[in-house]
Structures are given as C-alpha cells and as structure tokens.
Amino acid sequence: MTTVYDFNARDIDGNERSLGEWRGKTLLIVNVASKCGFTPQYEGLEALWRKHGDAGVTVLGFPCDQFGHQEPGDEAQIKQFCSTTYDVTFPMFAKIDVNGEKTHPLYQWMKKQAKGLLGSESIKWNFTKFLVDAEGNVVKRFAPNDTPEKIEKELSKR
C-alpha cells in the first residue's frame, strides 16, 4: 500500500528529500504562494509548526505558480520572502505543479486519497491543505480558506 513516505521531492535548496524523513509524524502539506490573498496564512502555519512540532506535527510547504501567477519567483526568492516576511522555519520545497500533465506524483496521489468539493480531484487554489496521519495516510483535505487555526482544532481531536 502506498503512503506519503513513498514519495520524494526536491527541497527549496535543490536537495532531493524523501518524505520518509517524516515517518511517524503528522503532516500538513500545503501548496503555497507568495502573492495570494491567503499568503498571510504563512503566519498561522508557522505558529502551528512551532507549537506542535515537538509533538510530532510537521508543516511542509510546496510553492505553486498555477493559480493567477501568484508565485512568480524562483526558489531563492521564495525562500527569502518566506524567511523575511513570515519567519518561516518549516520545511519548504521547490516549486511544483499540483494540477495538469506535470502534476507532482505526491499531489497525484494525495488528490486521489482525499477528493475536494463534489468529489473533484483538482486543486482549486493556493493554500489547499492535506492532513496526513503518522502512518502516512491522507486523512483530510482542507480548502484554501480553512485557516491554520481551524486545522489546529482538528489536530487536537486526534
């Protein structure tokens, strides 16, 4: 059976990483963008990571430029923006596609595991979030307007 740990992705510094590094952790995987109306969610995502990281919750950010060209920069620019504007310290990855022919395999798999509104697999916008349990299974998809604070309440139920 496939789990999130079976996937690799290039991090924001260009290193190939196995998601197996986070085996046994609860993951919140988010497609992010620097110039979106939801971009201020970086603050809540970072707060969630800092508050619950020691308890085994990790946020993983995947920049994507497929929605309104709201992530136009390269990895260095994205890293600089996240660091200086929101003091992001959770793991960030290289820019990927979450829809279409070049969809990253991780997102192909996650979209099948937790469909969106009306059973749709496609990602509708930036800051769609996938909650992955400690066994590597997708347990829930959250909409872009679902705040990190709402997700934190969901985590407290687990």
N, C-alpha and C positions, 0 to 999 in steps of 0.2 A: 504494500500500500504506500502510495506517495504521501510525503509530508513536506512541510516547508523546508525541512532540513536537507532535502534532496536537491535544493537549488543553490546556485552560485550567482553572484552579481559583482560588478566592479564598483568599488567604493569611490568616494568623491576625489580621493587622491590617486586613483588609477590602479589600485590593487585588487586582484581577484579575491573575493571572500566567499567562503561557504556559509550559508545561513545555519549550518550545523554548529557554528561557533556559539549560537544562542540556544542550543539544545537544553531543554528543561526550563526555559524562560517563557513567560507570557509575552507575546509580541503585539505591538500595534504598528502595522505597516501602512504608511500614508504616502500618497502621491502629492507632492508639494510644489508650490510655485511662489516666486518672489514678488510678483506684481499682481496678485489676485486680491479680491475683496476679503478672502478668507485667510490671507497671509498672516494677520495678527494671531491666528491660532498657533503659530510657532511658539508664542509665549506660553500658552497653556500646555502644549505638547512638551516643552522643555520642563515646565513645572511638574507635570505628571512623571516624566522620566526621573527628575531629581528626587521627587518624593517617594516613588515606588521602585526605583532601580535596584536598591539594595534588597528589596523583597522579591526580585526576580521579574520585574516588568521592564521591557526594553522597547523604546520607540525607534523605528527605522524609517528614515525619510528618503523617498525616491523622487527627485525632481523630474518634472514632465512639462514639455512645452506644447502639448497638443490642444490646449484649451485657450483660445484667444491670444496666443503668443505671449503668455504671461510668465514664462521662464526663458527669456531670450539669452541669458548669459551662458558662458561656459562654466565648467566645474569650479575653476578658481574664483570666478566672480560670484557664483552661488555660495561657495564656502565663505568668502569674505562677507557677503551680505548677511548670511545666517549668523556668523560669528559676531559681527559688529552691531547688527541691529537687534538681534534676539538672544545673543549669547548662547547659541545652540551648541550643546555638547553631545547630544545623542548621535548615534551613527548615521551618517549621510552617504548616499550612493551617487554614482554617475547618472546623468540624465538618461531616461528610458522612455519608450513608448508603452502606454498602457492599453491602447486600442489599435486596431488595424493590423496590417500584414507584419509589421515589425514589433508587435507586442512582445515584451519580455516574457520568457517562459514562466517566471514566477507569477506574473499577473494573468497569463493564460490560465494557469492552474487555479489561482485564488478566485477568479471570476466564476469559474465553474462550481467551486465549492460553496460560494455564498453569492447568490444572484441578487441583483438590485430590484428596484421597484418594478412590479408587474413581471417579474421573472427575467428581466433583462440582464445579460452578462456584461454589457459595455459599461465602462466608467463614464459617468455623466459630466464630471467636473473635477477640478483640483480639490485636494483635501478629502477625497474619499478614503475611508479608513477600514482596514481589515484587522479584526481581533483574532489572534492565533493563540491557542492554548499551549500549555507546557509540553504537550505531546506532539506539537507541530501541526495540529488540525485547525483549519479556519472555522471559527465558531460564530462569527457575526460580521456583517458588513454595515458600516455606518455611512450616512450621507455626508456630503461636504459641510452642511450646516449643523451637523451634530458636533457639539463642542467637546474639547478635551475634558471639560468638567463633567459633561454628561457621561462620557466614556469612563471617567474615574468612578462614577456611581455604579456603573455596570461591573467594573473590576471589583468593587467592594462586595458585590453579591457572589463572587466566585470563591 
